Amino acid sequence: MNIAITGLNNVDSPGPGVPVIRGIRESKEFTGKIIGLIYDSLEPGAYMKDVSDINYLIPYPSAGLDNLLERLKFINDKEKIDVIIPTLDSELYGFAKLSSKLEEMGIKTFLPTFDQLNFRAKDKLFDFAVKHNFKVPKNLLATSISDLYKLSDEITFPTVIKGIFYDAYIAHNFEEAVGAFHKISSKWGLPIIIQEFVKGQEYNVAALGDGNGDTVGAVAMKKLYITDKGKAWAGITINDPILIKLSDDIIKALNWKSGCELEFVKDEKSNEYYLLEINPRFPAWVYLAVAAGQNLPAALLNLAISKDQQKFTSYEIGKIFIRYSWDLITDIRKLEEITVKGELING
């Protein structure tokens, strides 16, 4: 079986591709080939031993779906892809639109629908949460810098300035909010989300929905170390039935199909969980779930190929992940190969 996976950008804000591949490779049922789909010739996962077998450059989402489809057809002619697992927020809308055409090519996916992606989008999360009685910080939207100035009287500091796909900054005054607005909008576009700051401990849940309202598996993690970009750099699995039940309810409300990451903050005053984000793919820390006994990436693969997958009912508490950097040394000929030919055989 040949599986193509994106998100091998294992840098300071790592993609989920490498841990997803690690999970699939550790499945006793998998005996196949891993094809890395990369957007940049310097994505570290493409050069890491025992991650991908071969890698292909694909066009950025901004290049349009026609260019992506043509490239995937070329790769499929050579590799006969059985399943594609996209793992990045910004590409999921495109792959969701192409899913029927990929199916015609013999390529299976297990993706959220276009509507599901929209319902949980950062600019619509507040409305979704209110409708289904989930606690959520108040949100304001700014589609231009003039909107930000118009909303200045409604903003209480500190506040969180968030991009539509990635990045978030805590602003302690209006000047910092303006700076964060420009920084995020220049990189990820508009609108910009201005979210109420809820002080408390952050928790995340990696989960997998079957598309029929049921949760196949869910692992809760408490953040132990957070980077300046808000990324978990260390975390520990915890036993919290309330958090898992809340995650189940959210997945049911969405009829979520595919992997996801639910981000929460536990208000230090009320001791209640507030939903911060629903990320439409596995988190970069999903290998912690694998190590704790729930191989969610392998389970997603089973669902994609319509193979029976039992629900996970428990996981090991007290498992810790600590992310670290490692200098990977390779040869310039490999960089030349992927840059010139657009493909790189690993190992």
Residue, then its C-alpha position, 0 to 999 in steps of 0.5 A: m500500500n502506498i500512502a502519500i502524506t503532507g506536512l513534513n515541515n518539522v521546524d519550530s512550528p512543526g507540521p503533523g506529517v512526521p508523527v503521523i508517519r511514525g504512527i502508521r509505520e508502527s502499526k503492525e498491519f502496515t507494510g507499504k511505502i510512504i510518499g512525502l508530499i512537500y511544499d519546500s525543498l528544505e522540509p526536514g522530514a524529507y531528509m529524515k531516516d525511516v520517515s518517507d521512502i520518496n518525496y515529491l514537491i507539490p505546488y503551494p495551495s495559492a497556486g490553485l487546484d488545477n496545478l495541484l491536481e496535475r501534479l498529483k496525477f503525475i505522482n500517481d502515475k509513477e507511484k500508484i497512490d492508494v491513500i492521501i493524508p493531508t495534514l495542514d490546515s491551509e491545504l484541507y479546503g483544496f483537498a476536500k474539493l478534490s476528493s471526488k477527483l482523487e477517488e476517480m484516480g483510485i486515491k482514497t481520502f478520509l477528510p472532513t466535508f467542506d461544510q464541516l471545515n467551515f463550521r469549525a473555522k476560526d472566524k465561525l467558531f464562536d457562532f458554532a460554540v454558542k449554538h451548541n452551548f459550548k463555552v467559548p471566549k468572545n470573538l471579534l472579526a477585523t477584515s481591515i485595519s480600519d475595522l480594528y480601529k473601529l473595534s478599539d472600544e470593544i477590545t479588553f486587554p490583554t487580548v489574543i490576535k489570531g490568524i485565519f489559519y495559523d499564528a496567535y499573539i497576546a496583545h497587552n495594548f492597542e499598539e501591540a494589537v496593531g502590530a500583531f494584525h499587520k504581522i499575521s495578515s501579511k502572512w495569512g491574510l484576512p480576516i483577523i480574529i480578536q479573541e477574549f483572553v481567558k487566563g488559565q491552564e491550556y489543554n489539548v485533545a487529539a481525536l479522530g471522528d468517524g464522520n457519523g458523530d462518534t469518536v474513534g479515539a481521543v487523548a487529552m494532554k496538559k501543556l507543560y511548556i509553551t513556545d512564544k508562538g503558543k505551540a506545545w513543546a512538552g506535554i503530559t497525558i492526563n485523566d480527565p473524563i469531563l474533557i474527553k466527554l466535552s470533546d466527544d460532544i463537539i465531534k458529535a455536534l460536527n459529525w466530524k470526519s477525520g483527525c482533529e485537535l481541540e484546544f481548551v483553556k481551563d479558566e482559573k476563576s470558574n474552573e470551566y473549560y473554554l473552547l479556543e480552537i478546533n484544528p481540522r487535522f491531527p496535532a504535531w504532538v499526535y505521536l504522544a497519543v500513539a505512545a499512550g496506546q491510541n494509534l490514531p494515524a493508523a486508525l485514520l488509515n483504516l477508516a480511509i480504506s474502509k477497514d474495520q476499526q474498533k473504538f479506543t476506550s482508554y490510554e496510558i496516563g502520565k506519558i510525557f513528550i518533550r520536543y527537541s531540535w536535532d541537526l540533521i546532516t545531509d549532502i548537497r546532492k540531495l538538495e539539488e535532486i529535490t530542487v531540480k527534479g522535484e523528487l527525492i528518494n530517501g535513505 
